[in-house]
Amino acid sequence: ELVVLNSLANLSNVSTEKIRSIVSFLCEESGQIDRSFSDNLQHDAGEFLISMFEHLFEDPVISNNIDEQIFGGLYQESIICKCGKVKELPVQKLSEILTIQLQGQSIQSCINDFLNDEEVNQSCINCKNQKAVKSIKIVTEPSTLIVQLKRYKYDVDQKKAIKLEDKINCPKSLTMPSGSSYTLSSIVNHIGDTPTDGHYNVFIYNRIADAYVLLDDLNVSYNVGLSSKTSTLCYIVSYTKDQ
């Protein structure tokens, strides 16, 4: 996949249709026949990113364990009954992209909510209690944290997915429960009302300049500030762990 993309001398001069065609071809080659990006329709940036990861990590020569090196987070869930009985579930790998609910007014509050304890239905063989608490513990933190916000929900009355325009701020610094800090890397914004229409742009944070580079199709703007509308448009946000 990287070989094909690298064969294009300058991606900035390649049309969107050409890139979609390449990705669609790679999907077919790898058996992902249900994915198509060459139909000139609006496609979700999260789906496109997942497809890229699938291609990148399936070839051990190309990936060179990049999945473990960059996104190598691990987590463990525990089921805790009121009687004190604890059942620890197997350690699992974190998804390359964490899909989380909108909660509060910032990415920090969304992460905190994602990691909060949750009451679940669970029968205890000791005390016969039907309720328990599910706890999530991050065992190994990823060096790069990618968060996709759940900005769409299905409206029964309208019989379609609608966009949630809650204001979610993207702080330059993020703190995990362990105390580890992460610095903002990028923000992907979706400008549109539904998942099937609209436009994407990307703000990339430059730590040295304390400013952003805005990528908007073939237009690149340097040393810019965040748009006042970013809090309602941010869709996919990435953070890099501080060393």
C-alpha positions in Angstrom: 0.0 0.0 0.0 2.7 2.5 1.0 4.6 1.5 -2.2 1.7 2.4 -4.3 1.2 5.7 -2.6 4.9 6.5 -2.6 4.9 5.9 -6.4 2.9 9.1 -6.7 5.6 11.8 -7.0 3.6 14.5 -5.2 0.3 13.7 -3.4 -0.6 17.3 -3.2 -1.2 17.3 -7.0 -3.2 14.1 -7.0 -7.0 14.4 -7.2 -9.3 13.1 -4.5 -10.8 10.8 -7.0 -7.4 9.2 -7.7 -6.6 8.6 -4.1 -10.1 7.1 -3.5 -9.5 4.9 -6.5 -6.2 3.6 -5.1 -7.7 2.9 -1.7 -10.7 1.2 -3.3 -8.3 -1.0 -5.4 -6.3 -1.9 -2.3 -9.5 -2.8 -0.4 -10.5 -5.3 -3.2 -7.0 -6.7 -3.3 -7.0 -7.4 0.4 -10.5 -8.9 0.4 -12.4 -5.9 1.9 -15.0 -6.1 -0.8 -17.5 -4.2 1.3 -15.4 -1.0 1.3 -15.4 1.3 -1.7 -14.0 4.8 -1.9 -14.1 5.4 -5.6 -17.8 6.2 -6.1 -17.4 10.0 -5.7 -19.7 10.0 -2.6 -19.0 11.5 0.8 -17.2 8.9 3.0 -16.6 9.0 6.7 -13.1 10.0 7.8 -13.1 7.5 10.6 -14.0 4.6 8.2 -11.2 5.8 5.8 -8.7 5.9 8.7 -9.7 2.4 9.9 -9.2 1.1 6.3 -5.8 2.6 6.2 -4.8 0.9 9.5 -6.1 -2.4 8.2 -3.9 -2.2 5.1 -0.9 -0.9 7.0 -0.9 -3.5 9.7 -1.7 -6.6 7.6 1.8 -6.7 6.0 4.5 -7.4 8.6 7.2 -6.1 6.2 5.6 -2.7 5.8 4.2 -2.4 9.3 7.4 -3.4 11.2 5.3 -3.7 14.4 4.3 -0.1 14.0 0.9 -1.0 15.5 2.5 -2.1 18.8 5.1 0.7 18.7 2.7 3.6 18.2 -0.8 2.4 19.2 0.3 -0.4 21.6 -2.1 0.3 24.4 -3.6 -2.4 26.6 -6.6 -2.3 29.0 -8.3 -4.7 31.4 -11.9 -4.7 32.6 -12.9 -5.9 36.1 -16.4 -6.8 37.3 -16.8 -5.8 40.9 -19.8 -6.9 43.0 -21.1 -5.1 46.0 -20.1 -8.0 48.2 -16.5 -7.4 47.2 -16.0 -10.2 44.7 -13.8 -9.1 41.8 -13.7 -10.8 38.4 -10.8 -9.7 36.2 -11.3 -10.1 32.5 -8.4 -10.9 30.1 -6.1 -8.0 29.2 -7.1 -6.7 25.7 -5.5 -4.4 23.1 -6.9 -0.9 22.8 -8.5 0.0 19.5 -6.3 2.2 17.3 -9.2 4.6 17.3 -11.2 5.1 20.6 -14.9 5.9 19.7 -16.3 7.8 22.7 -19.5 9.6 23.6 -19.8 13.3 23.8 -19.7 14.2 27.5 -19.1 17.6 29.1 -17.3 20.3 27.2 -13.9 19.0 26.3 -12.0 15.9 25.1 -10.7 15.5 28.7 -14.2 15.1 30.1 -15.1 12.7 27.2 -12.1 10.6 28.1 -12.9 10.7 31.8 -16.4 9.5 31.1 -15.2 6.7 28.8 -13.0 5.4 31.7 -15.5 5.9 34.5 -17.0 2.9 36.3 -20.3 1.7 34.9 -23.1 -0.3 36.5 -23.9 -3.5 34.6 -26.2 -6.5 34.9 -24.2 -9.3 36.4 -25.4 -12.1 38.7 -23.1 -12.9 41.6 -22.8 -16.6 42.6 -21.9 -15.5 46.2 -24.5 -13.0 47.2 -27.0 -13.4 44.3 -26.8 -9.7 43.6 -27.9 -8.9 40.0 -25.9 -5.7 39.7 -22.2 -5.0 39.6 -19.7 -2.3 38.6 -17.5 -2.6 35.5 -14.2 -0.9 35.9 -11.7 -0.1 33.1 -8.0 0.1 33.8 -5.4 1.2 31.2 -2.6 -1.3 31.6 -0.3 0.1 29.0 -0.8 3.6 27.5 -0.5 4.1 23.8 2.1 6.6 22.6 -0.5 8.0 20.2 -4.1 8.4 21.3 -6.7 8.8 18.5 -10.2 9.7 19.6 -13.3 9.7 17.4 -16.3 11.5 18.8 -19.8 10.0 18.4 -21.2 13.0 16.7 -24.1 11.1 15.0 -27.2 9.4 16.4 -30.2 7.9 14.8 -33.4 10.0 15.1 -36.4 7.7 15.1 -38.8 10.4 14.2 -36.8 11.7 11.2 -35.7 8.1 10.4 -32.1 9.2 9.7 -28.8 9.9 11.4 -28.5 13.4 12.7 -25.3 15.3 13.7 -24.8 16.4 17.4 -23.2 19.8 17.5 -22.3 19.9 21.2 -19.3 22.1 21.9 -16.3 20.0 22.7 -13.1 21.9 23.3 -9.7 20.3 22.3 -7.2 21.3 25.0 -3.5 21.3 24.0 -2.8 19.0 27.0 -4.7 15.9 28.1 -4.1 13.9 31.3 -4.8 10.2 31.8 -5.9 8.7 35.1 -2.3 7.6 35.7 -1.1 11.2 35.6 0.5 10.8 32.2 0.2 13.8 29.9 -0.5 14.0 26.2 -0.1 16.9 23.8 -2.5 17.7 21.0 -1.3 16.6 17.5 -4.2 17.1 15.2 -7.9 17.8 14.8 -10.1 16.5 12.0 -13.2 18.6 11.5 -16.4 17.6 9.7 -18.3 20.5 8.2 -21.8 19.3 7.2 -25.2 18.1 8.7 -25.1 14.4 8.0 -22.5 11.6 7.7 -23.1 11.4 4.0 -22.4 15.0 3.0 -20.1 17.8 3.9 -16.4 18.5 4.0 -13.3 17.7 6.1 -10.3 19.8 7.0 -7.5 19.2 9.4 -5.6 21.3 12.0 -2.1 20.0 12.8 -0.6 21.5 16.0 2.9 22.9 15.8 4.4 22.8 19.3 7.4 25.0 18.5 5.3 27.8 16.9 2.3 27.2 19.3 0.1 27.5 16.2 -1.7 25.3 13.7 -1.2 24.2 10.1 -4.6 24.1 8.3 -4.9 21.5 5.6 -8.1 22.1 3.5 -7.9 20.0 0.3 -5.0 21.5 -1.7 -5.0 24.7 0.4 -2.3 24.8 3.2 -2.3 27.7 5.7 0.5 28.1 8.3 0.6 29.6 11.7 -3.2 29.9 12.1 -5.4 29.8 15.1 -8.3 27.4 15.7 -11.6 28.4 14.2 -14.3 29.5 16.7 -16.4 26.7 15.2 -13.9 24.0 15.9 -15.6 23.0 19.1 -18.8 22.0 17.3 -17.0 20.5 14.2 -14.2 18.4 15.8 -14.6 14.8 14.9 -11.3 12.9 15.2 -8.6 14.2 17.5 -5.1 12.8 18.1 -2.7 13.3 21.0 0.9 12.3 21.5 2.2 11.1 24.8 4.8 13.3 26.4 8.2 11.7 27.2 
